[in-house]
Amino acid sequence: MRNKIETAAEIIKLSKKTTAFTGAGISVESGIPPFRGKNGLWSKYDPIILELDYFKSKPEESWKVIKEIFYDFFGKAKPNTAHNVLAKMEAKGLLNSVITQNIDNLHYKAGSKNVYEFHGNSNNFVCLKCGEKFKLADIVLTDNPPYCEKCGGLLKPDFIFFGEGIPAKAYSASIEAANTSDVFLLIGTTGEVMPASQIPFLAKQNGAKIIEVNTEMSNYTNSITDIFLQGKATEIMKELSFALSL
Ligand code: NAD
C-alpha cells in the first residue's frame, strides 16, 4: 500500500491540474451515513420525502424528516482528515477543485475554496414561489416547514430533490474539469448516481489518470481506476498527505 500511495503522490505532484471527486463515503467518518447499504439512511427513512412533488403536496410530513436528517443530525458534523487534506492540497497548489456529490457543506467547512456542489448544499434555501435565496443562518428552523419572508412561499432546501436538474454552474464547471484535468482523485463514491457518476468516465476519456480511495470496490475500480487505494478515507488521505509532504 505504501508504494501505491507514493506512486499516487508522484502523479499528483507532476500533474498540472488535479480534481477531486467526492461522494458520501468521505463524510462517513464525520458521522454522516451514506444513503444506500445496510446502515444507509434509506434503510431507516423513506426516500419519498425527497421527491419534489411530495414535498410540495405534503410539506409538513416531508419537512419533519428532512429537518431530522439534514439539520438536527448533519448540521452537527465536522470535517474529517480527508476533507482537511483536500483543503490543504488546494492551498498548496496541488489541487484545482473539488467536485462533490455531497450536500453537507463539509468541504467548505474544511477550508476548500473551489468546490462544485453537484447536488447543491443543505446550508442554502430557495423559495419555491419567488426564487429568493436564503442562508440557513437567516432562518429559524422549527418543526414546521419554513416560508419565505418576502412572498410567503414554501422554502425548499437548495439541494437536489428527486425530479430536479443539476445546478447549471456546478454542472458546467464539472464538465470543464473533466475535460481538462490530468488527474482525478475519487473518494468514497460508488459511481451509481447519475449523471454525476459519468464525470470520472469523461475525465478518463480525456486522458486523466484515476486515483481512487474507497473501502470497497466501486463501478470505477475495474473499469477506469489506475491506482486503487483501498481503505478508509481518513487513513488513506493522511498517508497521502505525508507522501505529498503537506
Ligand atoms: P455513494 O455513491 O456516495 O457511495 C458511498 C461510497 O462510500 C461507497 O462506495 C462506500 O464503499 C464508500 N465508503 C463508505 N465508507 C467509507 C470510508 N470511510 N472511506 C472511504 N469510502 C467509504 O452513495 P450513496 O450514499 O447512495 O449516495 C447517493 C447520493 O447522495 C450521492 O450523491 C451522495 O453524495 C449523496 N449523499 C450525500 C451525503 C452527504 O452529503 N454527506 C450523505 C448521503 C448521501
Boltz pocket constraint, residues with backbone or C-beta under 6 A from the ligand:
constraints:
  - pocket:
      binder: B
      contacts: [[A, 22], [A, 23], [A, 24], [A, 25], [A, 26], [A, 27], [A, 28], [A, 29], [A, 32], [A, 33], [A, 34], [A, 35], [A, 36], [A, 40], [A, 100], [A, 101], [A, 102], [A, 103], [A, 104], [A, 105], [A, 119], [A, 187], [A, 188], [A, 189], [A, 190], [A, 191], [A, 192], [A, 193], [A, 196], [A, 213], [A, 214], [A, 215], [A, 216], [A, 217], [A, 218], [A, 231], [A, 232], [A, 233], [A, 234]]
      max_distance: 6.0
